[in-house]
Amino acid sequence: DMVQDIFLRVHERMGSVRDTGRIESWLFQIACNAIVDHYRRNRAGEPVPDWI
């Protein structure tokens, strides 16, 4: 479920890549944001773990 959501976000935002030399950091940021969004939606009231 999470991987599918991340791939969908990447596909939707491919046009927003400014520097193709830094694509890894762009992908990492999308993945981090998707994980945080997942915790916010599904774990209302519980804190997001520090490792995120």
PDB file of N, CA, C and O in Angstrom:
ATOM      1  N   ASP A   1       0.831  -1.196   0.000  1.00  0.00           N
ATOM      2  CA  ASP A   1       0.000   0.000   0.000  1.00  0.00           C
ATOM      3  C   ASP A   1       0.875   1.259   0.000  1.00  0.00           C
ATOM      4  O   ASP A   1       0.654   2.175  -0.792  1.00  0.00           O
ATOM      5  N   MET A   2       1.866   1.296   0.892  1.00  0.00           N
ATOM      6  CA  MET A   2       2.748   2.469   0.960  1.00  0.00           C
ATOM      7  C   MET A   2       3.586   2.607  -0.313  1.00  0.00           C
ATOM      8  O   MET A   2       3.739   3.706  -0.847  1.00  0.00           O
ATOM      9  N   VAL A   3       4.122   1.493  -0.790  1.00  0.00           N
ATOM     10  CA  VAL A   3       4.969   1.548  -1.985  1.00  0.00           C
ATOM     11  C   VAL A   3       4.153   2.033  -3.180  1.00  0.00           C
ATOM     12  O   VAL A   3       4.629   2.841  -3.978  1.00  0.00           O
ATOM     13  N   GLN A   4       2.938   1.542  -3.299  1.00  0.00           N
ATOM     14  CA  GLN A   4       2.071   1.977  -4.391  1.00  0.00           C
ATOM     15  C   GLN A   4       1.791   3.475  -4.287  1.00  0.00           C
ATOM     16  O   GLN A   4       1.817   4.182  -5.294  1.00  0.00           O
ATOM     17  N   ASP A   5       1.525   3.956  -3.086  1.00  0.00           N
ATOM     18  CA  ASP A   5       1.270   5.383  -2.879  1.00  0.00           C
ATOM     19  C   ASP A   5       2.495   6.213  -3.257  1.00  0.00           C
ATOM     20  O   ASP A   5       2.365   7.266  -3.881  1.00  0.00           O
ATOM     21  N   ILE A   6       3.671   5.744  -2.884  1.00  0.00           N
ATOM     22  CA  ILE A   6       4.903   6.475  -3.203  1.00  0.00           C
ATOM     23  C   ILE A   6       5.130   6.507  -4.714  1.00  0.00           C
ATOM     24  O   ILE A   6       5.453   7.558  -5.267  1.00  0.00           O
ATOM     25  N   PHE A   7       4.963   5.365  -5.387  1.00  0.00           N
ATOM     26  CA  PHE A   7       5.135   5.342  -6.841  1.00  0.00           C
ATOM     27  C   PHE A   7       4.129   6.249  -7.536  1.00  0.00           C
ATOM     28  O   PHE A   7       4.466   6.914  -8.516  1.00  0.00           O
ATOM     29  N   LEU A   8       2.911   6.280  -7.041  1.00  0.00           N
ATOM     30  CA  LEU A   8       1.891   7.149  -7.623  1.00  0.00           C
ATOM     31  C   LEU A   8       2.275   8.618  -7.459  1.00  0.00           C
ATOM     32  O   LEU A   8       2.142   9.406  -8.395  1.00  0.00           O
ATOM     33  N   ARG A   9       2.752   8.985  -6.271  1.00  0.00           N
ATOM     34  CA  ARG A   9       3.181  10.369  -6.033  1.00  0.00           C
ATOM     35  C   ARG A   9       4.349  10.750  -6.935  1.00  0.00           C
ATOM     36  O   ARG A   9       4.387  11.852  -7.484  1.00  0.00           O
ATOM     37  N   VAL A  10       5.301   9.830  -7.084  1.00  0.00           N
ATOM     38  CA  VAL A  10       6.456  10.095  -7.953  1.00  0.00           C
ATOM     39  C   VAL A  10       5.982  10.320  -9.387  1.00  0.00           C
ATOM     40  O   VAL A  10       6.421  11.258 -10.052  1.00  0.00           O
ATOM     41  N   HIS A  11       5.099   9.468  -9.848  1.00  0.00           N
ATOM     42  CA  HIS A  11       4.584   9.598 -11.217  1.00  0.00           C
ATOM     43  C   HIS A  11       3.857  10.930 -11.411  1.00  0.00           C
ATOM     44  O   HIS A  11       4.033  11.594 -12.432  1.00  0.00           O
ATOM     45  N   GLU A  12       3.045  11.314 -10.435  1.00  0.00           N
ATOM     46  CA  GLU A  12       2.285  12.563 -10.536  1.00  0.00           C
ATOM     47  C   GLU A  12       3.181  13.792 -10.511  1.00  0.00           C
ATOM     48  O   GLU A  12       2.824  14.826 -11.075  1.00  0.00           O
ATOM     49  N   ARG A  13       4.344  13.695  -9.863  1.00  0.00           N
ATOM     50  CA  ARG A  13       5.204  14.862  -9.667  1.00  0.00           C
ATOM     51  C   ARG A  13       6.466  14.859 -10.533  1.00  0.00           C
ATOM     52  O   ARG A  13       7.375  15.654 -10.292  1.00  0.00           O
ATOM     53  N   MET A  14       6.536  13.985 -11.529  1.00  0.00           N
ATOM     54  CA  MET A  14       7.735  13.918 -12.371  1.00  0.00           C
ATOM     55  C   MET A  14       8.061  15.261 -13.022  1.00  0.00           C
ATOM     56  O   MET A  14       9.233  15.559 -13.250  1.00  0.00           O
ATOM     57  N   GLY A  15       7.072  16.061 -13.319  1.00  0.00           N
ATOM     58  CA  GLY A  15       7.309  17.354 -13.942  1.00  0.00           C
ATOM     59  C   GLY A  15       7.915  18.384 -13.006  1.00  0.00           C
ATOM     60  O   GLY A  15       8.368  19.437 -13.457  1.00  0.00           O
ATOM     61  N   SER A  16       7.932  18.099 -11.710  1.00  0.00           N
ATOM     62  CA  SER A  16       8.450  19.075 -10.750  1.00  0.00           C
ATOM     63  C   SER A  16       9.936  18.888 -10.445  1.00  0.00           C
ATOM     64  O   SER A  16      10.491  19.628  -9.632  1.00  0.00           O
ATOM     65  N   VAL A  17      10.586  17.919 -11.077  1.00  0.00           N
ATOM     66  CA  VAL A  17      12.019  17.699 -10.854  1.00  0.00           C
ATOM     67  C   VAL A  17      12.779  18.853 -11.485  1.00  0.00           C
ATOM     68  O   VAL A  17      12.677  19.088 -12.689  1.00  0.00           O
ATOM     69  N   ARG A  18      13.542  19.573 -10.672  1.00  0.00           N
ATOM     70  CA  ARG A  18      14.299  20.723 -11.174  1.00  0.00           C
ATOM     71  C   ARG A  18      15.712  20.335 -11.583  1.00  0.00           C
ATOM     72  O   ARG A  18      16.215  20.780 -12.614  1.00  0.00           O
ATOM     73  N   ASP A  19      16.346  19.502 -10.767  1.00  0.00           N
ATOM     74  CA  ASP A  19      17.739  19.130 -11.010  1.00  0.00           C
ATOM     75  C   ASP A  19      17.824  17.609 -11.083  1.00  0.00           C
ATOM     76  O   ASP A  19      17.752  16.936 -10.055  1.00  0.00           O
ATOM     77  N   THR A  20      17.976  17.067 -12.278  1.00  0.00           N
ATOM     78  CA  THR A  20      18.009  15.610 -12.430  1.00  0.00           C
ATOM     79  C   THR A  20      19.236  14.985 -11.775  1.00  0.00           C
ATOM     80  O   THR A  20      19.266  13.772 -11.566  1.00  0.00           O
ATOM     81  N   GLY A  21      20.228  15.770 -11.455  1.00  0.00           N
ATOM     82  CA  GLY A  21      21.400  15.262 -10.755  1.00  0.00           C
ATOM     83  C   GLY A  21      21.124  14.954  -9.296  1.00  0.00           C
ATOM     84  O   GLY A  21      21.909  14.260  -8.650  1.00  0.00           O
ATOM     85  N   ARG A  22      20.021  15.460  -8.772  1.00  0.00           N
ATOM     86  CA  ARG A  22      19.669  15.239  -7.365  1.00  0.00           C
ATOM     87  C   ARG A  22      18.357  14.466  -7.241  1.00  0.00           C
ATOM     88  O   ARG A  22      17.583  14.686  -6.309  1.00  0.00           O
ATOM     89  N   ILE A  23      18.120  13.581  -8.168  1.00  0.00           N
ATOM     90  CA  ILE A  23      16.849  12.853  -8.185  1.00  0.00           C
ATOM     91  C   ILE A  23      16.693  11.961  -6.953  1.00  0.00           C
ATOM     92  O   ILE A  23      15.573  11.734  -6.495  1.00  0.00           O
ATOM     93  N   GLU A  24      17.808  11.453  -6.410  1.00  0.00           N
ATOM     94  CA  GLU A  24      17.725  10.588  -5.233  1.00  0.00           C
ATOM     95  C   GLU A  24      17.146  11.329  -4.041  1.00  0.00           C
ATOM     96  O   GLU A  24      16.310  10.785  -3.320  1.00  0.00           O
ATOM     97  N   SER A  25      17.580  12.560  -3.825  1.00  0.00           N
ATOM     98  CA  SER A  25      17.057  13.329  -2.696  1.00  0.00           C
ATOM     99  C   SER A  25      15.598  13.712  -2.929  1.00  0.00           C
ATOM    100  O   SER A  25      14.817  13.786  -1.981  1.00  0.00           O
ATOM    101  N   TRP A  26      15.231  13.954  -4.174  1.00  0.00           N
ATOM    102  CA  TRP A  26      13.841  14.255  -4.519  1.00  0.00           C
ATOM    103  C   TRP A  26      12.952  13.057  -4.215  1.00  0.00           C
ATOM    104  O   TRP A  26      11.887  13.207  -3.616  1.00  0.00           O
ATOM    105  N   LEU A  27      13.389  11.857  -4.628  1.00  0.00           N
ATOM    106  CA  LEU A  27      12.637  10.631  -4.346  1.00  0.00           C
ATOM    107  C   LEU A  27      12.548  10.366  -2.848  1.00  0.00           C
ATOM    108  O   LEU A  27      11.492   9.986  -2.341  1.00  0.00           O
ATOM    109  N   PHE A  28      13.651  10.565  -2.146  1.00  0.00           N
ATOM    110  CA  PHE A  28      13.679  10.348  -0.701  1.00  0.00           C
ATOM    111  C   PHE A  28      12.691  11.265   0.004  1.00  0.00           C
ATOM    112  O   PHE A  28      11.988  10.829   0.915  1.00  0.00           O
ATOM    113  N   GLN A  29      12.628  12.514  -0.400  1.00  0.00           N
ATOM    114  CA  GLN A  29      11.714  13.467   0.229  1.00  0.00           C
ATOM    115  C   GLN A  29      10.261  13.081  -0.025  1.00  0.00           C
ATOM    116  O   GLN A  29       9.429  13.186   0.876  1.00  0.00           O
ATOM    117  N   ILE A  30       9.948  12.642  -1.224  1.00  0.00           N
ATOM    118  CA  ILE A  30       8.586  12.194  -1.520  1.00  0.00           C
ATOM    119  C   ILE A  30       8.231  10.995  -0.648  1.00  0.00           C
ATOM    120  O   ILE A  30       7.128  10.931  -0.106  1.00  0.00           O
ATOM    121  N   ALA A  31       9.156  10.042  -0.506  1.00  0.00           N
ATOM    122  CA  ALA A  31       8.902   8.860   0.320  1.00  0.00           C
ATOM    123  C   ALA A  31       8.704   9.243   1.782  1.00  0.00           C
ATOM    124  O   ALA A  31       7.791   8.736   2.433  1.00  0.00           O
ATOM    125  N   CYS A  32       9.540  10.126   2.302  1.00  0.00           N
ATOM    126  CA  CYS A  32       9.397  10.573   3.699  1.00  0.00           C
ATOM    127  C   CYS A  32       8.058  11.258   3.918  1.00  0.00           C
ATOM    128  O   CYS A  32       7.380  10.992   4.910  1.00  0.00           O
ATOM    129  N   ASN A  33       7.677  12.126   3.014  1.00  0.00           N
ATOM    130  CA  ASN A  33       6.396  12.823   3.146  1.00  0.00           C
ATOM    131  C   ASN A  33       5.231  11.846   3.089  1.00  0.00           C
ATOM    132  O   ASN A  33       4.253  12.012   3.818  1.00  0.00           O
ATOM    133  N   ALA A  34       5.318  10.831   2.237  1.00  0.00           N
ATOM    134  CA  ALA A  34       4.252   9.834   2.141  1.00  0.00           C
ATOM    135  C   ALA A  34       4.127   9.043   3.439  1.00  0.00           C
ATOM    136  O   ALA A  34       3.016   8.745   3.876  1.00  0.00           O
ATOM    137  N   ILE A  35       5.251   8.704   4.054  1.00  0.00           N
ATOM    138  CA  ILE A  35       5.226   7.958   5.314  1.00  0.00           C
ATOM    139  C   ILE A  35       4.627   8.804   6.426  1.00  0.00           C
ATOM    140  O   ILE A  35       3.801   8.318   7.198  1.00  0.00           O
ATOM    141  N   VAL A  36       5.032  10.054   6.516  1.00  0.00           N
ATOM    142  CA  VAL A  36       4.472  10.947   7.538  1.00  0.00           C
ATOM    143  C   VAL A  36       2.975  11.127   7.319  1.00  0.00           C
ATOM    144  O   VAL A  36       2.203  11.087   8.277  1.00  0.00           O
ATOM    145  N   ASP A  37       2.556  11.324   6.073  1.00  0.00           N
ATOM    146  CA  ASP A  37       1.125  11.452   5.773  1.00  0.00           C
ATOM    147  C   ASP A  37       0.364  10.196   6.175  1.00  0.00           C
ATOM    148  O   ASP A  37      -0.748  10.282   6.698  1.00  0.00           O
ATOM    149  N   HIS A  38       0.956   9.033   5.934  1.00  0.00           N
ATOM    150  CA  HIS A  38       0.328   7.764   6.308  1.00  0.00           C
ATOM    151  C   HIS A  38       0.100   7.700   7.818  1.00  0.00           C
ATOM    152  O   HIS A  38      -0.987   7.335   8.267  1.00  0.00           O
ATOM    153  N   TYR A  39       1.114   8.051   8.599  1.00  0.00           N
ATOM    154  CA  TYR A  39       0.971   8.027  10.054  1.00  0.00           C
ATOM    155  C   TYR A  39      -0.061   9.042  10.527  1.00  0.00           C
ATOM    156  O   TYR A  39      -0.819   8.764  11.457  1.00  0.00           O
ATOM    157  N   ARG A  40      -0.101  10.188   9.913  1.00  0.00           N
ATOM    158  CA  ARG A  40      -1.082  11.206  10.307  1.00  0.00           C
ATOM    159  C   ARG A  40      -2.508  10.744  10.030  1.00  0.00           C
ATOM    160  O   ARG A  40      -3.403  10.988  10.839  1.00  0.00           O
ATOM    161  N   ARG A  41      -2.728  10.084   8.902  1.00  0.00           N
ATOM    162  CA  ARG A  41      -4.065   9.605   8.545  1.00  0.00           C
ATOM    163  C   ARG A  41      -4.509   8.429   9.402  1.00  0.00           C
ATOM    164  O   ARG A  41      -5.658   8.384   9.840  1.00  0.00           O
ATOM    165  N   ASN A  42      -3.622   7.486   9.643  1.00  0.00           N
ATOM    166  CA  ASN A  42      -4.001   6.212  10.247  1.00  0.00           C
ATOM    167  C   ASN A  42      -3.727   6.106  11.739  1.00  0.00           C
ATOM    168  O   ASN A  42      -4.186   5.156  12.373  1.00  0.00           O
ATOM    169  N   ARG A  43      -3.025   7.009  12.296  1.00  0.00           N
ATOM    170  CA  ARG A  43      -2.658   6.924  13.705  1.00  0.00           C
ATOM    171  C   ARG A  43      -2.992   8.221  14.431  1.00  0.00           C
ATOM    172  O   ARG A  43      -2.162   8.759  15.164  1.00  0.00           O
ATOM    173  N   ALA A  44      -4.180   8.713  14.231  1.00  0.00           N
ATOM    174  CA  ALA A  44      -4.583   9.983  14.849  1.00  0.00           C
ATOM    175  C   ALA A  44      -4.396   9.906  16.361  1.00  0.00           C
ATOM    176  O   ALA A  44      -4.877   8.979  17.013  1.00  0.00           O
ATOM    177  N   GLY A  45      -3.700  10.879  16.897  1.00  0.00           N
ATOM    178  CA  GLY A  45      -3.476  10.945  18.333  1.00  0.00           C
ATOM    179  C   GLY A  45      -2.179  10.311  18.788  1.00  0.00           C
ATOM    180  O   GLY A  45      -1.716  10.593  19.894  1.00  0.00           O
ATOM    181  N   GLU A  46      -1.572   9.452  17.960  1.00  0.00           N
ATOM    182  CA  GLU A  46      -0.301   8.839  18.313  1.00  0.00           C
ATOM    183  C   GLU A  46       0.833   9.635  17.672  1.00  0.00           C
ATOM    184  O   GLU A  46       0.711  10.050  16.519  1.00  0.00           O
ATOM    185  N   PRO A  47       1.925   9.855  18.389  1.00  0.00           N
ATOM    186  CA  PRO A  47       3.036  10.626  17.817  1.00  0.00           C
ATOM    187  C   PRO A  47       3.737   9.858  16.695  1.00  0.00           C
ATOM    188  O   PRO A  47       3.764   8.627  16.689  1.00  0.00           O
ATOM    189  N   VAL A  48       4.294  10.596  15.761  1.00  0.00           N
ATOM    190  CA  VAL A  48       5.082   9.995  14.685  1.00  0.00           C
ATOM    191  C   VAL A  48       6.409   9.547  15.284  1.00  0.00           C
ATOM    192  O   VAL A  48       7.035  10.316  16.013  1.00  0.00           O
ATOM    193  N   PRO A  49       6.861   8.314  14.996  1.00  0.00           N
ATOM    194  CA  PRO A  49       8.126   7.831  15.565  1.00  0.00           C
ATOM    195  C   PRO A  49       9.294   8.748  15.209  1.00  0.00           C
ATOM    196  O   PRO A  49       9.304   9.368  14.146  1.00  0.00           O
ATOM    197  N   ASP A  50      10.279   8.828  16.106  1.00  0.00           N
ATOM    198  CA  ASP A  50      11.435   9.699  15.903  1.00  0.00           C
ATOM    199  C   ASP A  50      12.271   9.304  14.688  1.00  0.00           C
ATOM    200  O   ASP A  50      12.901  10.161  14.069  1.00  0.00           O
ATOM    201  N   TRP A  51      12.285   8.014  14.339  1.00  0.00           N
ATOM    202  CA  TRP A  51      13.129   7.569  13.230  1.00  0.00           C
ATOM    203  C   TRP A  51      12.641   8.093  11.892  1.00  0.00           C
ATOM    204  O   TRP A  51      13.363   8.018  10.899  1.00  0.00           O
ATOM    205  N   ILE A  52      11.421   8.625  11.851  1.00  0.00           N
ATOM    206  CA  ILE A  52      10.906   9.205  10.610  1.00  0.00           C
ATOM    207  C   ILE A  52      11.343  10.634  10.595  1.00  0.00           C
ATOM    208  O   ILE A  52      11.040  11.362   9.650  1.00  0.00           O
TER     209      ILE A  52
END
